[in-house]
Amino acid sequence: MKQPQLFSYFQTNLREAGCDEAGRGCLAGAVFAAAVILPADFFHPDLNDSKQINETKRNLLRPIIEKEAIAWSVASVSAEEIDTINILNASFLAMHRALDQLKKKPRLLLIDGNRFHRYKNIPHKCIIGGDGLYTSIAAASVLAKTYRDDYMEKMHLEFPQFGWDRNKGYGTALHRKALLEYGPSPIHRRSFRLHKEEAELPFNSTL
């Protein structure tokens, strides 16, 4: 099936940064976010929402994005912080931290999703499904996803019983079973509630 071509930009007057997060729905680990400013003529046939492309393609795209971007950054918010401020606010904070690290200042932020906390005095546009529409958001989704996956692979070496090399912290059957058997690890989100009778979904008491 032919991959849909993304829009190169939302507008042409202001320098845009695309922002996206990874790991919001997980039971364990930090939430990651990336901010990316791309040249207006950037194009790669495989670039798309990171959920729509496989791991091999994501890992091939990451160095290309990092090389070709005008500026890019990745940041995270820990499980402990998530439990303190809730996952929605933590997702926004991770994006803010990524924006703080950009070497070039954007003049417009393209945010994947329907909500965002204003960042400094920079205007933003929330776009539902934006990671499948605009190149800069798609690139941010790839960076956030690959950096978070790397982090969860490292955490798997410390806590192999949860299968994080495969589930990356999401509430799979193996992960839920290990939680019931071993209890939570130090990087599990205590604000997420897991119930046997609600085994299909991760739960967050703060949303």
LUMVORO-260228 format. One record per residue: residue in one letter; x, y, z of N, C-alpha, C in turn; residue number from 0. Coordinates in nm, 3 decimals, padded with zeros to 5 digits. Atoms other than C-alpha are relative to their C-alpha. Example, Ala and Ser with C-alpha at 12.3 -4.5 7.8 and 13.67 -1.06 7.14 Angstrom:
<pts>
type; n.xx; n.yy; n.zz; ca.xx; ca.yy; ca.zz; c.xx; c.yy; c.zz; seq
A; 00.089; -00.119; 00.000; 01.230; -00.450; 00.780; 00.090; 00.120; 00.000; 0
S; -00.082; -00.119; -00.006; 01.367; -00.106; 00.714; -00.077; 00.109; 00.073; 1
</pts>
This chain:
<pts>
type; n.xx; n.yy; n.zz; ca.xx; ca.yy; ca.zz; c.xx; c.yy; c.zz; seq
M; 00.084; -00.120; 00.000; 00.000; 00.000; 00.000; 00.088; 00.125; 00.000; 0
K; -00.080; -00.121; 00.009; 00.138; 00.341; -00.094; -00.018; 00.086; 00.123; 1
Q; 00.004; -00.083; -00.120; 00.230; 00.559; 00.202; -00.047; 00.141; -00.036; 2
P; 00.046; -00.136; 00.031; 00.044; 00.893; 00.211; 00.111; 00.102; 00.020; 3
Q; -00.102; -00.103; -00.013; 00.261; 01.198; 00.157; -00.045; 00.103; 00.103; 4
L; 00.029; -00.096; -00.105; 00.279; 01.434; 00.454; 00.011; 00.142; -00.053; 5
F; -00.018; -00.143; 00.031; 00.243; 01.811; 00.440; 00.136; 00.044; 00.054; 6
S; -00.133; -00.046; -00.040; 00.583; 01.978; 00.454; -00.005; 00.106; 00.108; 7
Y; 00.011; -00.107; -00.098; 00.459; 02.268; 00.664; -00.146; 00.039; 00.016; 8
F; 00.135; -00.050; -00.027; 00.148; 02.422; 00.819; -00.019; 00.136; -00.064; 9
Q; -00.002; -00.132; 00.061; 00.236; 02.773; 00.696; 00.144; 00.033; -00.037; 10
T; -00.135; -00.029; 00.051; 00.537; 02.945; 00.539; 00.062; 00.126; 00.059; 11
N; -00.054; -00.127; -00.050; 00.583; 03.270; 00.731; 00.083; -00.015; 00.127; 12
L; -00.066; 00.018; -00.128; 00.705; 03.134; 01.066; 00.073; -00.133; 00.005; 13
R; -00.074; 00.126; -00.018; 00.966; 02.874; 01.157; -00.077; -00.092; 00.094; 14
E; 00.083; 00.094; -00.075; 00.776; 02.567; 01.278; 00.083; -00.108; 00.069; 15
A; -00.054; 00.119; -00.067; 00.869; 02.302; 01.534; -00.115; -00.096; 00.023; 16
G; 00.098; 00.104; -00.029; 00.674; 01.979; 01.545; 00.032; -00.066; 00.132; 17
C; -00.020; 00.061; -00.132; 00.622; 01.821; 01.888; -00.091; -00.121; 00.015; 18
D; 00.080; 00.118; -00.029; 00.506; 01.476; 01.990; 00.061; -00.074; 00.117; 19
E; -00.047; 00.076; -00.116; 00.534; 01.237; 02.284; -00.012; -00.149; -00.027; 20
A; 00.009; 00.146; 00.006; 00.578; 00.863; 02.336; -00.004; -00.055; 00.141; 21
G; 00.006; 00.067; -00.129; 00.482; 00.643; 02.627; -00.107; 00.050; 00.094; 22
R; 00.103; -00.055; -00.088; 00.179; 00.826; 02.758; -00.089; -00.109; 00.060; 23
G; 00.091; 00.102; -00.048; -00.031; 00.510; 02.792; 00.067; -00.118; 00.067; 24
C; -00.073; 00.112; -00.059; 00.236; 00.292; 02.952; -00.025; -00.011; 00.150; 25
L; 00.009; 00.023; -00.144; 00.228; 00.138; 03.299; 00.131; 00.031; 00.070; 26
A; -00.133; -00.017; -00.061; 00.600; 00.191; 03.354; 00.087; 00.089; -00.087; 27
G; -00.099; -00.078; 00.070; 00.882; 00.423; 03.263; -00.037; 00.144; -00.022; 28
A; 00.017; -00.142; 00.029; 00.928; 00.784; 03.171; -00.082; 00.020; -00.127; 29
V; 00.059; -00.042; 00.126; 00.728; 00.965; 02.907; 00.103; 00.086; -00.072; 30
F; -00.098; -00.073; 00.080; 00.944; 01.105; 02.626; -00.073; 00.093; -00.097; 31
A; 00.052; -00.090; 00.102; 00.885; 01.396; 02.390; 00.115; 00.052; -00.084; 32
A; -00.099; -00.057; 00.090; 01.068; 01.540; 02.093; -00.056; 00.125; -00.065; 33
A; 00.033; -00.120; 00.078; 01.071; 01.874; 01.914; 00.094; 00.003; -00.119; 34
V; -00.081; 00.005; 00.122; 01.192; 01.897; 01.554; -00.036; 00.117; -00.091; 35
I; 00.014; -00.102; 00.104; 01.245; 02.184; 01.312; 00.065; -00.056; -00.126; 36
L; -00.051; 00.056; 00.124; 01.284; 02.056; 00.956; 00.008; 00.106; -00.109; 37
P; 00.003; -00.087; 00.119; 01.379; 02.231; 00.633; -00.133; -00.018; -00.073; 38
A; 00.130; 00.005; 00.068; 01.071; 02.312; 00.427; -00.002; -00.105; -00.111; 39
D; -00.005; 00.096; 00.110; 01.192; 02.079; 00.150; 00.035; -00.142; 00.045; 40
F; -00.033; 00.134; -00.047; 01.259; 01.779; 00.375; -00.104; -00.101; -00.047; 41
F; 00.090; 00.107; 00.042; 01.115; 01.458; 00.238; 00.070; -00.134; 00.017; 42
H; -00.046; 00.138; 00.000; 01.157; 01.090; 00.308; -00.123; -00.088; -00.020; 43
P; 00.120; 00.079; 00.035; 00.921; 00.831; 00.159; -00.053; -00.087; 00.114; 44
D; 00.044; 00.087; -00.109; 00.909; 00.624; 00.479; -00.052; 00.077; 00.121; 45
L; 00.039; -00.077; -00.119; 00.837; 00.909; 00.721; -00.151; 00.003; 00.016; 46
N; 00.142; 00.000; -00.032; 00.500; 00.881; 00.892; -00.011; -00.002; 00.152; 47
D; 00.027; 00.025; -00.141; 00.341; 00.859; 01.234; 00.077; -00.125; 00.043; 48
S; -00.087; 00.111; -00.040; 00.581; 00.632; 01.426; -00.078; -00.129; 00.026; 49
K; 00.082; 00.120; -00.025; 00.294; 00.395; 01.511; -00.035; -00.072; -00.130; 50
Q; 00.038; 00.057; 00.129; 00.237; 00.334; 01.139; 00.118; -00.060; -00.075; 51
I; -00.118; 00.057; 00.065; 00.594; 00.227; 01.054; 00.069; -00.094; 00.097; 52
N; -00.058; 00.102; -00.087; 00.790; -00.067; 01.186; 00.131; 00.047; 00.064; 53
E; -00.118; -00.037; -00.078; 01.086; -00.063; 01.421; 00.123; 00.021; -00.087; 54
T; -00.115; -00.013; 00.089; 01.343; -00.113; 01.145; 00.000; 00.135; -00.071; 55
K; 00.009; -00.129; 00.070; 01.218; 00.188; 00.950; 00.019; 00.116; 00.096; 56
R; -00.019; -00.109; -00.098; 01.199; 00.402; 01.265; 00.147; 00.020; 00.032; 57
N; -00.141; -00.009; -00.035; 01.559; 00.321; 01.351; 00.086; 00.049; -00.115; 58
L; -00.070; -00.054; 00.116; 01.672; 00.399; 00.997; -00.029; 00.149; -00.018; 59
L; 00.038; -00.141; 00.015; 01.483; 00.729; 00.997; 00.067; 00.089; 00.103; 60
R; -00.050; -00.086; -00.108; 01.622; 00.854; 01.328; 00.128; 00.075; -00.037; 61
P; -00.120; -00.077; 00.034; 01.978; 00.940; 01.211; -00.019; 00.094; -00.117; 62
I; 00.028; -00.090; 00.113; 01.840; 01.090; 00.889; -00.066; 00.127; 00.051; 63
I; 00.067; -00.117; -00.059; 01.610; 01.320; 01.086; 00.100; 00.085; 00.076; 64
E; -00.097; -00.075; -00.081; 01.889; 01.415; 01.325; 00.102; 00.074; -00.086; 65
K; -00.097; -00.063; 00.090; 02.126; 01.493; 01.038; -00.061; 00.115; -00.079; 66
E; 00.061; -00.097; 00.091; 01.882; 01.684; 00.819; -00.076; 00.113; 00.071; 67
A; 00.080; -00.100; -00.072; 01.689; 01.877; 01.086; 00.079; 00.129; 00.021; 68
I; -00.059; -00.129; -00.038; 01.757; 02.245; 01.142; 00.032; -00.003; 00.149; 69
A; -00.021; 00.019; -00.144; 01.722; 02.163; 01.513; -00.090; -00.113; 00.047; 70
W; 00.081; 00.106; -00.058; 01.596; 01.870; 01.718; 00.043; -00.023; 00.145; 71
S; -00.033; 00.034; -00.139; 01.581; 01.760; 02.080; -00.100; -00.101; 00.052; 72
V; 00.084; 00.101; -00.066; 01.441; 01.485; 02.300; 00.015; 00.018; 00.150; 73
A; -00.002; -00.015; -00.147; 01.347; 01.508; 02.669; -00.099; -00.099; 00.060; 74
S; 00.087; 00.095; -00.067; 01.170; 01.297; 02.927; -00.046; 00.052; 00.135; 75
V; 00.052; -00.027; -00.135; 00.968; 01.314; 03.249; -00.014; -00.136; 00.068; 76
S; -00.008; 00.130; -00.068; 01.019; 01.035; 03.502; -00.134; -00.049; 00.051; 77
A; 00.121; 00.059; -00.058; 00.759; 00.798; 03.644; -00.037; 00.069; 00.131; 78
E; 00.027; -00.069; -00.127; 00.794; 00.970; 03.981; -00.065; 00.136; -00.024; 79
E; 00.061; -00.129; 00.035; 00.718; 01.307; 03.823; -00.140; -00.019; -00.054; 80
I; 00.133; 00.028; 00.052; 00.425; 01.156; 03.636; -00.099; -00.020; 00.114; 81
D; 00.088; 00.025; -00.114; 00.278; 01.038; 03.966; -00.032; 00.127; 00.077; 82
T; 00.019; -00.126; -00.072; 00.315; 01.389; 04.107; -00.092; 00.096; -00.074; 83
I; 00.072; -00.104; 00.075; 00.168; 01.597; 03.824; -00.104; -00.056; -00.096; 84
N; 00.087; 00.078; 00.089; -00.033; 01.334; 03.624; 00.059; -00.009; -00.140; 85
I; -00.063; 00.032; 00.128; 00.047; 01.191; 03.282; -00.026; 00.106; -00.106; 86
L; 00.027; -00.103; 00.099; -00.121; 01.464; 03.079; 00.095; 00.117; 00.018; 87
N; -00.092; -00.109; -00.027; 00.078; 01.740; 03.247; 00.145; -00.041; -00.024; 88
A; -00.136; 00.050; 00.023; 00.390; 01.523; 03.230; 00.032; -00.001; -00.150; 89
S; -00.022; -00.002; 00.146; 00.346; 01.490; 02.852; 00.031; 00.142; -00.048; 90
F; -00.026; -00.140; 00.037; 00.327; 01.869; 02.820; 00.137; 00.044; 00.051; 91
L; -00.129; -00.038; -00.056; 00.629; 01.910; 03.049; 00.114; -00.058; -00.082; 92
A; -00.104; 00.060; 00.083; 00.833; 01.668; 02.840; 00.018; 00.079; -00.129; 93
M; -00.010; -00.083; 00.121; 00.750; 01.874; 02.530; 00.069; 00.132; 00.031; 94
H; -00.064; -00.126; -00.039; 00.848; 02.194; 02.712; 00.150; -00.020; 00.018; 95
R; -00.142; 00.026; -00.020; 01.179; 02.039; 02.814; 00.072; -00.021; -00.132; 96
A; -00.060; 00.017; 00.133; 01.246; 01.933; 02.456; 00.015; 00.135; -00.069; 97
L; -00.007; -00.132; 00.062; 01.166; 02.284; 02.334; 00.109; 00.086; 00.063; 98
D; -00.107; -00.074; -00.068; 01.401; 02.430; 02.596; 00.136; -00.030; -00.060; 99
Q; -00.131; 00.045; 00.047; 01.686; 02.234; 02.438; 00.026; 00.030; -00.147; 100
L; -00.020; -00.029; 00.142; 01.632; 02.342; 02.076; 00.104; 00.110; -00.019; 101
K; -00.106; -00.099; 00.026; 01.931; 02.531; 01.937; -00.049; 00.115; -00.086; 102
K; 00.065; -00.107; 00.076; 01.706; 02.734; 01.707; -00.138; 00.023; 00.059; 103
K; 00.130; -00.031; -00.060; 01.398; 02.913; 01.835; -00.111; -00.005; -00.104; 104
P; 00.114; 00.002; 00.093; 01.072; 02.823; 01.661; -00.092; 00.119; 00.024; 105
R; 00.098; -00.109; -00.011; 00.803; 03.083; 01.597; -00.144; -00.051; 00.002; 106
L; 00.131; 00.064; -00.006; 00.513; 02.837; 01.578; 00.023; -00.146; 00.039; 107
L; -00.010; 00.139; -00.043; 00.462; 02.502; 01.750; -00.118; -00.080; -00.055; 108
L; 00.103; 00.092; 00.048; 00.271; 02.218; 01.586; -00.003; -00.116; 00.098; 109
I; 00.013; 00.098; -00.108; 00.146; 01.990; 01.864; -00.091; -00.114; -00.043; 110
D; 00.087; 00.114; 00.028; 00.016; 01.639; 01.806; -00.098; -00.016; 00.116; 111
G; 00.101; 00.015; -00.104; -00.313; 01.612; 01.996; -00.094; 00.118; 00.004; 112
N; 00.103; -00.104; -00.007; -00.595; 01.836; 02.109; 00.018; 00.098; 00.114; 113
R; -00.023; -00.091; -00.112; -00.445; 02.007; 02.416; 00.149; 00.023; 00.019; 114
F; -00.140; -00.032; -00.027; -00.123; 02.178; 02.520; 00.004; 00.117; 00.097; 115
H; -00.024; -00.115; -00.085; 00.009; 02.414; 02.786; 00.091; 00.097; -00.074; 116
R; -00.076; -00.101; 00.076; 00.134; 02.733; 02.623; 00.146; 00.002; 00.042; 117
Y; -00.144; -00.003; -00.025; 00.512; 02.745; 02.592; 00.052; 00.142; -00.024; 118
K; -00.054; -00.137; 00.006; 00.659; 03.088; 02.672; -00.099; 00.088; -00.078; 119
N; 00.091; -00.087; 00.076; 00.520; 03.339; 02.422; -00.017; -00.047; -00.144; 120
I; 00.004; 00.054; 00.136; 00.525; 03.109; 02.119; -00.140; -00.055; -00.030; 121
P; 00.132; 00.054; 00.033; 00.190; 03.044; 01.950; 00.010; -00.147; -00.039; 122
H; 00.001; 00.142; 00.036; 00.090; 02.683; 01.898; -00.131; -00.039; -00.067; 123
K; 00.117; 00.056; 00.067; -00.150; 02.480; 01.691; -00.010; -00.147; 00.038; 124
C; 00.025; 00.140; -00.034; -00.293; 02.154; 01.828; -00.067; -00.069; -00.119; 125
I; 00.049; 00.069; 00.118; -00.356; 01.902; 01.551; -00.022; -00.147; 00.035; 126
I; 00.032; 00.140; -00.027; -00.534; 01.573; 01.619; 00.048; -00.084; -00.118; 127
G; -00.057; 00.082; 00.106; -00.350; 01.304; 01.425; 00.108; 00.070; -00.079; 128
G; -00.102; -00.080; 00.069; -00.081; 01.557; 01.339; 00.123; -00.078; -00.040; 129
D; -00.118; 00.079; 00.034; 00.190; 01.292; 01.339; -00.017; -00.078; -00.130; 130
G; 00.025; 00.061; 00.129; 00.026; 01.146; 01.029; -00.031; 00.101; -00.108; 131
L; 00.034; -00.106; 00.094; -00.020; 01.484; 00.860; 00.119; 00.089; -00.036; 132
Y; -00.108; -00.097; 00.022; 00.292; 01.702; 00.900; 00.136; -00.063; 00.027; 133
T; -00.132; 00.064; -00.010; 00.655; 01.607; 00.851; 00.069; 00.027; 00.132; 134
S; -00.073; -00.032; -00.123; 00.788; 01.788; 01.157; -00.056; -00.076; 00.120; 135
I; 00.060; 00.076; -00.110; 00.538; 01.619; 01.392; 00.032; -00.148; -00.016; 136
A; -00.035; 00.140; 00.024; 00.599; 01.281; 01.229; 00.144; -00.026; 00.041; 137
A; -00.140; 00.015; -00.038; 00.973; 01.331; 01.275; 00.016; 00.000; 00.152; 138
A; -00.004; -00.003; -00.146; 00.918; 01.422; 01.640; -00.052; -00.131; 00.059; 139
S; 00.056; 00.126; -00.051; 00.708; 01.109; 01.687; 00.103; -00.113; -00.014; 140
V; -00.103; 00.102; 00.021; 00.989; 00.893; 01.544; 00.111; 00.014; 00.103; 141
L; -00.107; -00.019; -00.099; 01.253; 01.049; 01.771; -00.048; -00.036; 00.140; 142
A; 00.051; 00.029; -00.134; 01.037; 01.031; 02.082; -00.015; -00.151; 00.019; 143
K; 00.022; 00.145; -00.009; 00.945; 00.667; 02.011; 00.131; -00.077; 00.008; 144
T; -00.124; 00.078; 00.003; 01.296; 00.544; 01.930; 00.084; 00.026; 00.125; 145
Y; -00.076; -00.027; -00.123; 01.459; 00.719; 02.226; -00.066; -00.066; 00.120; 146
R; 00.066; 00.067; -00.112; 01.195; 00.586; 02.461; 00.018; -00.151; -00.007; 147
D; -00.023; 00.144; 00.015; 01.230; 00.235; 02.319; 00.140; -00.038; 00.047; 148
D; -00.137; 00.026; -00.048; 01.606; 00.252; 02.380; 00.006; 00.001; 00.152; 149
Y; 00.005; -00.010; -00.147; 01.540; 00.359; 02.738; -00.065; -00.123; 00.062; 150
M; 00.068; 00.117; -00.054; 01.296; 00.073; 02.797; 00.080; -00.128; -00.021; 151
E; -00.091; 00.114; 00.020; 01.545; -00.175; 02.649; 00.103; -00.005; 00.112; 152
K; -00.096; -00.006; -00.111; 01.796; -00.060; 02.911; -00.066; -00.039; 00.132; 153
M; 00.072; 00.036; -00.123; 01.536; -00.087; 03.186; -00.032; -00.149; 00.003; 154
H; 00.026; 00.144; 00.007; 01.458; -00.439; 03.066; 00.117; -00.080; 00.057; 155
L; -00.117; 00.071; -00.052; 01.813; -00.543; 03.155; -00.001; -00.004; 00.153; 156
E; 00.009; -00.005; -00.146; 01.743; -00.441; 03.516; -00.121; -00.076; 00.052; 157
F; 00.126; 00.062; -00.044; 01.389; -00.579; 03.534; -00.056; -00.089; -00.112; 158
P; 00.039; 00.081; 00.116; 01.363; -00.858; 03.273; -00.135; -00.071; 00.015; 159
Q; 00.124; 00.075; -00.022; 01.055; -01.017; 03.434; -00.122; 00.066; -00.065; 160
F; 00.115; -00.070; 00.054; 00.826; -00.751; 03.283; -00.008; -00.002; -00.154; 161
G; 00.002; 00.010; 00.146; 00.920; -00.813; 02.919; 00.005; 00.132; -00.072; 162
W; -00.001; -00.133; 00.060; 00.994; -00.450; 02.843; 00.074; 00.007; -00.133; 163
D; -00.064; 00.004; 00.132; 01.214; -00.547; 02.549; -00.103; -00.020; -00.110; 164
R; 00.107; 00.022; 00.097; 00.887; -00.644; 02.379; -00.115; 00.098; 00.017; 165
N; 00.120; -00.083; -00.018; 00.609; -00.439; 02.537; 00.028; 00.146; 00.029; 166
K; -00.044; -00.138; -00.024; 00.808; -00.122; 02.618; -00.079; 00.071; 00.111; 167
G; 00.071; -00.059; -00.114; 00.603; -00.072; 02.935; -00.150; 00.006; -00.015; 168
Y; 00.145; 00.003; 00.017; 00.256; -00.108; 02.787; -00.060; -00.121; 00.072; 169
G; 00.065; 00.099; -00.084; 00.000; -00.325; 02.966; -00.036; -00.129; -00.070; 170
T; 00.025; 00.130; 00.063; 00.037; -00.652; 02.779; -00.032; -00.106; 00.105; 171
A; 00.032; 00.109; -00.092; -00.071; -00.984; 02.929; 00.122; -00.041; 00.082; 172
L; -00.122; 00.036; -00.072; 00.289; -01.072; 03.018; 00.033; 00.103; 00.106; 173
H; -00.031; -00.109; -00.093; 00.342; -00.734; 03.182; -00.095; -00.003; 00.120; 174
R; 00.099; 00.003; -00.108; 00.019; -00.755; 03.383; 00.022; -00.120; 00.092; 175
K; -00.024; 00.120; -00.079; 00.096; -01.110; 03.494; 00.122; 00.019; 00.090; 176
A; -00.121; -00.023; -00.079; 00.446; -01.008; 03.609; -00.026; 00.099; 00.113; 177
L; 00.035; -00.095; -00.106; 00.301; -00.715; 03.803; -00.070; -00.071; 00.116; 178
L; 00.071; 00.073; -00.104; 00.069; -00.948; 03.990; 00.094; -00.095; 00.075; 179
E; -00.091; 00.097; -00.062; 00.353; -01.194; 04.055; 00.112; 00.066; 00.079; 180
Y; -00.118; -00.060; -00.060; 00.642; -00.962; 04.139; -00.026; 00.135; 00.066; 181
G; 00.025; -00.135; -00.049; 00.477; -00.633; 04.227; 00.069; 00.102; -00.087; 182
P; -00.056; -00.105; 00.086; 00.575; -00.296; 04.078; 00.150; 00.019; 00.020; 183
S; -00.142; -00.037; -00.004; 00.932; -00.198; 03.996; 00.012; 00.146; 00.043; 184
P; -00.017; -00.141; -00.034; 01.082; 00.138; 04.098; -00.043; 00.098; -00.109; 185
I; 00.041; -00.094; 00.106; 00.988; 00.283; 03.758; -00.143; -00.022; -00.045; 186
H; 00.143; 00.008; 00.029; 00.625; 00.174; 03.756; -00.071; 00.128; 00.048; 187
R; 00.076; -00.120; -00.034; 00.377; 00.460; 03.765; -00.107; -00.037; 00.103; 188
R; 00.094; 00.036; -00.108; 00.193; 00.435; 04.096; -00.139; 00.059; -00.022; 189
S; 00.130; -00.062; 00.027; -00.086; 00.660; 03.968; -00.081; -00.079; -00.102; 190
F; 00.072; 00.088; 00.091; -00.178; 00.391; 03.714; -00.051; -00.119; 00.079; 191
R; 00.060; 00.109; -00.075; -00.419; 00.136; 03.857; -00.029; -00.117; -00.093; 192
L; 00.021; 00.119; 00.080; -00.426; -00.218; 03.723; -00.091; -00.097; 00.076; 193
H; 00.095; 00.091; -00.063; -00.719; -00.448; 03.800; -00.016; -00.125; -00.084; 194
K; 00.016; 00.126; 00.073; -00.762; -00.811; 03.706; -00.121; 00.004; -00.093; 195
E; 00.122; -00.001; 00.080; -01.113; -00.747; 03.581; 00.004; 00.104; -00.110; 196
E; -00.013; -00.103; 00.105; -00.992; -00.457; 03.364; 00.133; -00.020; -00.071; 197
A; -00.133; 00.040; 00.046; -00.699; -00.639; 03.208; 00.037; 00.055; -00.137; 198
E; -00.030; -00.042; 00.137; -00.727; -00.489; 02.859; 00.059; 00.140; -00.010; 199
L; -00.041; -00.139; 00.009; -00.635; -00.131; 02.947; 00.092; 00.040; 00.115; 200
P; -00.073; -00.061; -00.110; -00.375; 00.064; 03.145; -00.091; 00.105; 00.065; 201
F; 00.089; -00.091; -00.070; -00.546; 00.275; 03.410; 00.079; 00.110; 00.068; 202
N; -00.062; -00.116; -00.063; -00.460; 00.619; 03.537; -00.105; 00.069; 00.084; 203
S; 00.098; -00.058; -00.091; -00.639; 00.752; 03.840; -00.007; 00.151; -00.009; 204
T; -00.005; -00.146; 00.003; -00.545; 01.111; 03.756; -00.068; 00.058; -00.123; 205
L; 00.061; -00.056; 00.120; -00.717; 01.143; 03.418; -00.151; -00.010; 00.007; 206
</pts>
